């Protein structure tokens, strides 16, 4: 799996998933079948961009953080494997 950014340098790109923009720093992550895996949020830090994997918790009616990663691919892998 390779991770690159698109020409606008804002939307992450990870092979096998689709990103739908929710806000300037948050994307809904969809698998190939169109099912929502979770959300990806970016945060700029002095060391670089951090990618946060999040999933909606229906019982609490809020997004629950699953982890912070240095690459979008790692964050998407977290969403895939923590189904």
C-alpha positions as CSV (number, residue, x, y, z in Angstrom):
1,X,0.0,0.0,0.0
2,X,1.4,3.4,-0.9
3,X,0.5,6.7,0.6
4,X,0.6,9.9,-1.4
5,X,-1.2,13.2,-1.5
6,X,-3.3,14.5,-4.3
7,X,-2.4,17.6,-6.3
8,X,-4.2,19.9,-3.9
9,X,-2.0,18.7,-1.0
10,X,-4.9,18.5,1.4
11,X,-6.8,15.3,0.8
12,X,-4.8,12.2,1.8
13,X,-4.7,9.2,-0.6
14,X,-4.5,5.6,0.5
15,X,-4.9,2.7,-1.9
16,X,-8.2,0.8,-1.5
17,X,-10.2,3.5,0.3
18,X,-12.1,6.7,-0.7
19,X,-12.0,9.9,1.3
20,X,-15.0,12.2,1.5
21,X,-14.3,15.6,2.9
22,X,-16.3,16.5,6.0
23,X,-14.4,19.7,6.9
24,X,-11.0,21.2,6.1
25,X,-9.2,18.7,8.4
26,X,-11.6,15.7,8.6
27,X,-12.5,13.0,6.1
28,X,-14.9,10.1,6.1
29,X,-13.1,7.0,5.1
30,X,-15.0,4.5,2.9
31,X,-13.9,1.0,1.8
32,X,-14.3,-0.3,-1.8
33,X,-17.9,-1.4,-1.1
34,X,-18.8,2.1,0.1
35,X,-19.1,1.2,3.8
36,X,-17.9,3.8,6.2
37,X,-14.7,2.7,8.1
38,X,-14.5,5.8,10.3
39,X,-13.0,9.3,10.1
40,X,-9.5,10.6,9.5
41,X,-8.5,13.9,11.1
42,X,-5.3,15.8,10.5
43,X,-3.5,18.0,13.0
44,X,-0.4,20.1,12.2
45,X,2.3,19.9,14.8
46,X,5.9,21.2,14.8
47,X,7.2,17.7,14.0
48,X,4.8,17.3,11.0
49,X,1.2,16.3,10.3
50,X,-0.5,13.8,12.6
51,X,-3.3,11.6,11.4
52,X,-6.0,10.7,13.9
53,X,-8.2,7.7,13.3
54,X,-11.7,8.1,14.8
55,X,-14.9,6.2,14.8
56,X,-18.5,7.3,15.7
57,X,-19.7,5.8,19.0
58,X,-23.5,5.6,18.6
59,X,-24.1,4.9,22.4
60,X,-22.2,8.1,23.4
61,X,-23.2,10.0,20.2
62,X,-19.7,11.3,19.6
63,X,-16.5,10.4,17.7
64,X,-14.1,8.2,19.7
65,X,-10.4,8.5,19.1
66,X,-8.7,5.2,18.1
67,X,-5.1,6.5,17.7
68,X,-2.7,9.0,16.3
69,X,-0.3,8.2,13.5
70,X,2.4,9.8,11.3
71,X,1.0,8.5,8.1
72,X,-2.5,8.3,6.6
73,X,-1.9,4.7,5.7
74,X,-1.3,3.7,9.3
75,X,-4.5,5.5,10.5
76,X,-6.6,3.8,7.8
77,X,-5.1,0.4,8.7
78,X,-6.2,1.1,12.3
79,X,-9.7,1.8,11.0
80,X,-9.7,-1.4,8.9
81,X,-8.5,-3.7,11.6
82,X,-10.5,-2.4,14.5
83,X,-13.9,-3.1,12.9
